[in-house]
Amino acid sequence: MNHKTPKNSQGFTLIEMMVAVSIFLKRLCLISS
């Protein structure tokens, strides 16, 4: 269960990218407002 397969790592990276982008956009909105 501890093995990290390329498919799983890519999936997690995609999710992390989406979360990071959403948080980044929220911060921009707070700063601009």
Secondary structure, 3 states (H helix, E strand, C coil): CCCCCHHHHHHHHHHHHHHHHHHHHHHHHHHHC
